[in-house]
Amino acid sequence: MGFSASDETLLNRYVTNTDSNIYCVHGLPPEVVAVLFAYYSRSPATFRENLVKVVKEKDVDVRPEGTGTGLAGASEKARQFHEKWVVAYGHGSVAEHAVASIAIEDVSILATKAVEDNRLASYTEKSTRYQVYDRNRYYRPKNVTASRLGRLYEETGNHLMDAYSTLYPQVLEFVKGRNPKAAGVEERAYAAQCHAKACDTVRYLLPAATLTNLGMTANARSLEHAISKLLSSPLEEMRDIGLKMKAEVQKVIPTLVKYADASPYLMETDKALARSAAENVKAKAGGDRPVVLVDYDKRAEEKIAAALLYKHSQAPYETVLNEVEGMGEAKRRETIAAALEKIGRFDAPLRELEHAYYTFDVLVDYGAFRDIQRHRMCTQTNQALSTGYGYSTPPEIGEAGFKPEYEDCMARARDAHAQIAAEFPHEAQYIIPLAFRKRVLFTWNLRELNHFIKLRSTPHGHQSYRRIAQLAYDEIARVQPFLAKFIRVDKTP
Ligand SMILES: Cc1cc2nc3c(=O)[nH]c(=O)nc-3n(C[C@H](O)[C@H](O)[C@H](O)COP(=O)(O)OP(=O)(O)OC[C@H]3O[C@@H](n4cnc5c(N)ncnc54)[C@H](O)[C@@H]3O)c2cc1C
């Protein structure tokens, strides 16, 4: 359909072209975008045609120049549509076209992990490697600070932050002394390298309460879920973040997160399962292997080969799997090798690798958990942060002679945690430094493991998560050496 000159003027405000079949949409309220995409489902018209129609019907001349989108009428129509189709009938995919980017600032590291426990979203947070954290900036839970334990909380928090701030310049000097600048290396690059190493070393002292910043981009459907989880948390900070997120997101996506609320299902089930665990799980914190492969797909090779061939056949999967089982190891491996051996440095392996799964019980310091949690193409089950599994000590702390101060910090934090946890079991997590270890159960598919191990074993990564990536590789190599051969791993210490 041709557009009139006035339609073209209107469209040029909101789409990147008016004459190609591919175009981007910009400047429209997110819920209007969602409703216009929803029209693809029932209307033969294009997005642009429906946009002109909706604006003409609802918004003619409502937009004074330079005053936002001004699409009040279209937004109201979108609201009615979403109330009916998304909220009442559950046509959920529509909500995924309404996207918000949210700045979440001055929240604890513990809170960022709660927010990021939602995999269908994009996050970027303040680095513990490139930035030095401010000694006074850590979260103080009101119920703890108002209690008789408030003083202990503050003293422990201050002590950890002081140790972090005092040790940073000293560790930096140590790092520089041990690695003098090589000829030809630029001063700036050398300084950045030493700074990163010193930050990587002292980050173990930061309490989980340390305030940080996080950027999040997600669609309304994910946001509704994330907000509901936050509002269901036993921690006030998470509930507060959930409330603020809901209020701010509603300013740009008014309808689709309106009904996000605390979930009785989540809250009650959580309590019931905690009771059940207390009653039925007698074992305490134990085991010290950082990476244990607890379960894996014993038929991974057969399943991957079958999926690769299935895609290029017309036969049912079970029949292809039977044929693969009959083809013998050499031919099966030839098929897998053909799918993987040409892979380039930036290529992701074929999706068929996702048919093989591996479950790992990972015991890792909270600092490295922070990093590993960010890998979203997997299933993660987290235990609460505690002191039961002890803490990690980066080698540089011992080598530089700071072990006594470091161990004193950990002992004080452990003691404070024990006292606070007796009254405030959830809030006590805040005072635990990133050095303490926690357990996480990860079920990864082989494709994500290829990505995780390649990315997280590289020498410029943090030694703590590098070790997890390298050990995960070793576990796969132990049980399935042929498949491990295709994983790019850096085993340098
Ligand atoms: C050296 C280094 C420094 C880092 N520094 C920081 C930092 O300072 N701050 C910080 O916040 N993070 C930092 N990260 C984390 C990094 O940005 C990633 O978030 C993290 O490594 C997770 O990996 P991934 O994004 O590749 O995705 P995964 O979640 O592991 O997903 C696997 C793959 O699926 C695809 N994918 C998954 N989700 C999406 C999506 N929503 N959109 C598009 N594609 C998707 C991508 O191809 C991705 O590679 C750093 C990572 C490294 C290695």
The ligand as an SDF file (V2000), in Angstrom:
LIG
                    3D

 53 58  0  0  0  0  0  0  0  0999 V2000
   36.6410  -11.1090   30.6950 C   0  0  0  0  0  0  0  0  0  0  0  0
   35.2040  -10.8490   31.0650 C   0  0  0  0  0  0  0  0  0  0  0  0
   34.8550   -9.6760   31.7190 C   0  0  0  0  0  0  0  0  0  0  0  0
   33.5170   -9.4290   32.0710 C   0  0  0  0  0  0  0  0  0  0  0  0
   33.1960   -8.2670   32.7180 N   0  0  0  0  0  0  0  0  0  0  0  0
   31.9030   -8.0280   33.0550 C   0  0  0  0  0  0  0  0  0  0  0  0
   31.5310   -6.8180   33.7190 C   0  0  0  0  0  0  0  0  0  0  0  0
   32.3420   -5.9780   34.0560 O   0  0  0  0  0  0  0  0  0  0  0  0
   30.2310   -6.6300   34.0100 N   0  0  0  0  0  0  0  0  0  0  0  0
   29.2970   -7.5570   33.6550 C   0  0  0  0  0  0  0  0  0  0  0  0
   28.1390   -7.3360   33.9410 O   0  0  0  0  0  0  0  0  0  0  0  0
   29.6060   -8.7100   33.0540 N   0  0  0  0  0  0  0  0  0  0  0  0
   30.8820   -8.9660   32.7350 C   0  0  0  0  0  0  0  0  0  0  0  0
   31.2020  -10.1430   32.1070 N   0  0  0  0  0  0  0  0  0  0  0  0
   30.1380  -11.1350   31.8660 C   0  0  0  0  0  0  0  0  0  0  0  0
   29.7010  -11.2120   30.3870 C   0  0  0  0  0  0  0  0  0  0  0  0
   29.3430   -9.9450   29.8910 O   0  0  0  0  0  0  0  0  0  0  0  0
   28.5310  -12.1850   30.2250 C   0  0  0  0  0  0  0  0  0  0  0  0
   27.3730  -11.6950   30.8240 O   0  0  0  0  0  0  0  0  0  0  0  0
   28.7750  -13.5320   30.8260 C   0  0  0  0  0  0  0  0  0  0  0  0
   30.0280  -14.0070   30.4280 O   0  0  0  0  0  0  0  0  0  0  0  0
   27.6840  -14.5110   30.3950 C   0  0  0  0  0  0  0  0  0  0  0  0
   27.9680  -15.0200   29.1180 O   0  0  0  0  0  0  0  0  0  0  0  0
   27.1560  -14.7510   27.8020 P   0  0  0  0  0  0  0  0  0  0  0  0
   26.6100  -13.3830   27.8000 O   0  0  0  0  0  0  0  0  0  0  0  0
   28.0180  -15.1130   26.6420 O   0  0  0  0  0  0  0  0  0  0  0  0
   25.8570  -15.5930   27.7980 O   0  0  0  0  0  0  0  0  0  0  0  0
   25.2310  -16.9580   28.3150 P   0  0  0  0  0  0  0  0  0  0  0  0
   24.1870  -16.5550   29.2350 O   0  0  0  0  0  0  0  0  0  0  0  0
   26.2670  -17.9370   28.7590 O   0  0  0  0  0  0  0  0  0  0  0  0
   24.5440  -17.5100   27.0110 O   0  0  0  0  0  0  0  0  0  0  0  0
   25.2180  -18.2810   26.0190 C   0  0  0  0  0  0  0  0  0  0  0  0
   25.0390  -17.6410   24.6770 C   0  0  0  0  0  0  0  0  0  0  0  0
   23.6470  -17.5380   24.3760 O   0  0  0  0  0  0  0  0  0  0  0  0
   23.3880  -16.2960   23.7270 C   0  0  0  0  0  0  0  0  0  0  0  0
   22.5380  -15.4560   24.5840 N   0  0  0  0  0  0  0  0  0  0  0  0
   22.1450  -15.7390   25.8550 C   0  0  0  0  0  0  0  0  0  0  0  0
   21.3100  -14.8010   26.2940 N   0  0  0  0  0  0  0  0  0  0  0  0
   21.1830  -13.9000   25.3100 C   0  0  0  0  0  0  0  0  0  0  0  0
   20.4470  -12.6940   25.1690 C   0  0  0  0  0  0  0  0  0  0  0  0
   19.6460  -12.2440   26.1120 N   0  0  0  0  0  0  0  0  0  0  0  0
   20.5640  -12.0280   24.0230 N   0  0  0  0  0  0  0  0  0  0  0  0
   21.3560  -12.4760   23.0200 C   0  0  0  0  0  0  0  0  0  0  0  0
   22.0760  -13.6170   23.0950 N   0  0  0  0  0  0  0  0  0  0  0  0
   21.9720  -14.3090   24.2210 C   0  0  0  0  0  0  0  0  0  0  0  0
   24.7470  -15.6480   23.4660 C   0  0  0  0  0  0  0  0  0  0  0  0
   25.2360  -16.0830   22.2320 O   0  0  0  0  0  0  0  0  0  0  0  0
   25.5840  -16.2150   24.5790 C   0  0  0  0  0  0  0  0  0  0  0  0
   26.9560  -16.1930   24.3220 O   0  0  0  0  0  0  0  0  0  0  0  0
   32.5230  -10.3960   31.7610 C   0  0  0  0  0  0  0  0  0  0  0  0
   32.8990  -11.5960   31.1150 C   0  0  0  0  0  0  0  0  0  0  0  0
   34.2130  -11.8250   30.7570 C   0  0  0  0  0  0  0  0  0  0  0  0
   34.5820  -13.1150   30.0760 C   0  0  0  0  0  0  0  0  0  0  0  0
  1  2  1  0
  2  3  1  0
  2 52  2  0
  3  4  2  0
  4  5  1  0
  4 50  1  0
  5  6  2  0
  6  7  1  0
  6 13  1  0
  7  8  2  0
  7  9  1  0
  9 10  1  0
 10 11  2  0
 10 12  1  0
 12 13  2  0
 13 14  1  0
 14 15  1  0
 14 50  1  0
 15 16  1  0
 16 17  1  0
 16 18  1  0
 18 19  1  0
 18 20  1  0
 20 21  1  0
 20 22  1  0
 22 23  1  0
 23 24  1  0
 24 25  2  0
 24 26  1  0
 24 27  1  0
 27 28  1  0
 28 29  2  0
 28 30  1  0
 28 31  1  0
 31 32  1  0
 32 33  1  0
 33 34  1  0
 33 48  1  0
 34 35  1  0
 35 36  1  0
 35 46  1  0
 36 37  1  0
 36 45  1  0
 37 38  2  0
 38 39  1  0
 39 40  1  0
 39 45  2  0
 40 41  1  0
 40 42  2  0
 42 43  1  0
 43 44  2  0
 44 45  1  0
 46 47  1  0
 46 48  1  0
 48 49  1  0
 50 51  2  0
 51 52  1  0
 52 53  1  0
M  END
$$$$
